[in-house]
Amino acid sequence: MTDNASLDFAQLGPLMKLAQSLDLAAVAELAERVDLGELIGLVSRMDEGTLAAMKKMMDSASNGKAEVPPIESDFYDIRDILTDEERRVMQQLYDFMAGEVAPIINDYWMRDETPVEVLREGMRRLDVPTLIYGEDIHARAPHAAVLEGIATMEIARVDPSSATFFGVHGGLVMQSFMQCASDEQKAEWFPRLRHFDVIGAFALAEPKVGSGVAGGLTTTCRRDGDDWVLNGQKKWSGNATFADLVIVWARDEDDASVRGFIVRAKENPGYAVEKITGKTALRVVENGLITLTDCRVPESDRLPGCTAFRDVANVLRVTRAGVAWIAVGCAMGAYEHALAYAQTRRQFGRSIGSFQLVQDKLVQMLGNITAMQTMCLKLSRLQDEGRLTDEQASLAKVFTASRCRETVALARELLGGNGILLDHHVARFFADAEAIYSYEGTHEINTLIVGRAITGTGAFV
Ligand SMILES: Cc1cc2nc3c(=O)[nH]c(=O)nc-3n(C[C@H](O)[C@H](O)[C@H](O)COP(=O)(O)OP(=O)(O)OC[C@H]3O[C@@H](n4cnc5c(N)ncnc54)[C@H](O)[C@@H]3O)c2cc1C
C-alpha cells in the first residue's frame, strides 16, 4: 500500500510553500518559450467574460492543483490579543515544539517516557514562565492567564502530554507557591522553578480517592517537634518520577484540616515513587504512584497559606482553566493533521478534501475549535480580571474536553486506517483526549459544579 499521504509537523509549512511555488516554476518555464510581453498584451485586451472562461478552463485543467490555502486553525485570529513581542514568543514556542519535540514524540509515547531534558532546555530557552509570572514573586503578570492559556495551546497543538508537563510544573506547582507559600519559600524555589532548574509535581489524588478529595483525603500529617510526619499514598502525580520537589496535600491527624507540604523528593528517605505503566493516553506524561512512609518534612517546608481544602480549590480553579486550553490545543493539532491529510490523500482520482462528507467533518472540527478558543479566551480574561468563578472554570473544562473528544474522533475517522497509526500523529491526539476528559475534575464532577450553580440545588451524592 502506498503511503504518500503521510505528513509530519515539519512538512506542513514546506508543503504549503511548495504548493504555492508550483505556479511560479511553471511561469518561469513558460517565460523561456513564449514572448511574455506579447502574451501580457493579449491578456490585457481580453474582456471580462473571456477572462472568466479562461480561468475556469485553467482551474479545471489543473485538476485540483489550484492554490492550496494555508492550514490555519485560529480561524477568528484569537492571537490578535497578543502584542507583537508576545506573538513572536508564542510562534517560537510552537516552532520549538514542531521542530524539536514532534520528531521524537511518538517514540517517547511508545516508551511511556517524558523527554525531560528536551522540554526543560526548550522551555528554559524561551523563558515562558517569566512571561507568565514576571519577575515579581508576589503577583502574576497583568494578563498572565491569557498568555499562559495561549502558550499551553501552542504546546498542546503539537503534544498534549508536553502541555501537561508544563501545566503541572508551571501551573499546579507554581500556582501552589504563588497562593500558599511564604515569602522565604517563594524566594528559595520560585526562580529555580521559573527557569526549570528544578521540576515540580503535585500530589493530591490518591489510589482510593479521586473525585472525592475535598472531604476524603486519607494521606495524613502529624506534627512531631520541628517536623511533620506524612503517611499515605498518592496516585497519578504527573512528573513525579523525576521531580525535585512534590507538593503533597495531607489531612492533619489533630484537627482534620488540609495542609500542603514541599517534599524534597530526591533527598527524603520517606518518599518513594513508582511509575504508573500501561496507560493508553498521555503516555508521555510520567505519572507516579507515591508512597509516603513516616516521611519527615520540616515545619519550614509546610505551605503556611493552606489551612483548608478551599485553598487547594483556589489553585485548581486556575489550573482547570489551563486544562481547557490543553483541550483546545489537542483539538487544533488533530484538525491540522486531518486537514493536511485531506489535501494530499487521493481516492477515486481526487483529493479526499474535495468530497463533501470530508469537508463536513473538517468544518465541524473547525467550528468546535473556534467555539473552544473564544470561550477560553474570555475565561482567561475573567481570570486576569480576578473575576473567574469555580463554575465558569468547570463549564469551560466540561465543554472543551467534550468538544475535543468529538474533534479528535472526527480527525481519526478522516484518516481512515492511517488514523490509528502513531506515524500520522492523529492517533496520539485521539488517545490523549481521553485523559484530558477525566483529569482535573471528571466530566461528571465539573457538570455537577455547574449544575449546582445554575439550579441552586446540589446534585452531588
Ligand atoms: C493522566 C492523568 C494525570 C493526572 N495528573 C494528576 C496530578 O498531577 N496530580 C493529581 O493529584 N492528580 C492527577 N490526576 C488525577 C485526576 O485528577 C483524577 O483521576 C480525577 O480527579 C478523577 O478521579 P478518579 O480517577 O479517582 O475517578 P473516580 O473519582 O473514582 O471516578 C470514577 C467515575 O465516577 C464518577 N463519579 C465520582 N463521583 C461522582 C458523583 N458524586 N456523581 C457522579 N459521578 C461521580 C466520575 O466522574 C468517574 O466517571 C491525573 C489523572 C490522570 C488520568
The ligand as a Gaussian input file, in Angstrom:
#p B3LYP/6-31G(d) Opt

LIG

0 1
 C       -3.242000      11.308000      33.047000
 C       -3.641000      11.789000      34.392000
 C       -2.877000      12.743000      35.036000
 C       -3.207000      13.160000      36.335000
 N       -2.378000      14.037000      36.993000
 C       -2.605000      14.303000      38.299000
 C       -1.670000      15.080000      39.054000
 O       -0.657000      15.563000      38.550000
 N       -1.909000      15.265000      40.381000
 C       -3.025000      14.756000      40.991000
 O       -3.197000      14.970000      42.199000
 N       -3.933000      14.040000      40.286000
 C       -3.749000      13.789000      38.969000
 N       -4.663000      13.033000      38.267000
 C       -5.837000      12.505000      38.968000
 C       -7.154000      13.039000      38.450000
 O       -7.361000      14.344000      38.896000
 C       -8.252000      12.041000      38.850000
 O       -8.074000      10.896000      38.025000
 C       -9.637000      12.596000      38.675000
 O       -9.884000      13.617000      39.608000
 C      -10.713000      11.515000      38.829000
 O      -10.508000      10.700000      39.935000
 P      -10.505000       9.118000      39.768000
 O       -9.686000       8.757000      38.592000
 O      -10.125000       8.527000      41.070000
 O      -12.009000       8.717000      39.416000
 P      -13.195000       8.468000      40.463000
 O      -13.304000       9.624000      41.380000
 O      -13.073000       7.121000      41.062000
 O      -14.464000       8.486000      39.498000
 C      -14.878000       7.355000      38.706000
 C      -16.154000       7.743000      37.957000
 O      -17.200000       8.052000      38.894000
 C      -17.721000       9.338000      38.619000
 N      -18.142000       9.985000      39.869000
 C      -17.430000      10.108000      41.022000
 N      -18.147000      10.766000      41.939000
 C      -19.352000      11.063000      41.354000
 C      -20.530000      11.733000      41.788000
 N      -20.635000      12.267000      43.021000
 N      -21.561000      11.837000      40.915000
 C      -21.461000      11.341000      39.655000
 N      -20.371000      10.709000      39.192000
 C      -19.335000      10.566000      40.027000
 C      -16.555000      10.092000      37.976000
 O      -16.997000      11.208000      37.236000
 C      -15.958000       8.991000      37.099000
 O      -16.672000       8.883000      35.902000
 C       -4.365000      12.639000      36.963000
 C       -5.150000      11.702000      36.281000
 C       -4.812000      11.276000      35.026000
 C       -5.669000      10.245000      34.348000

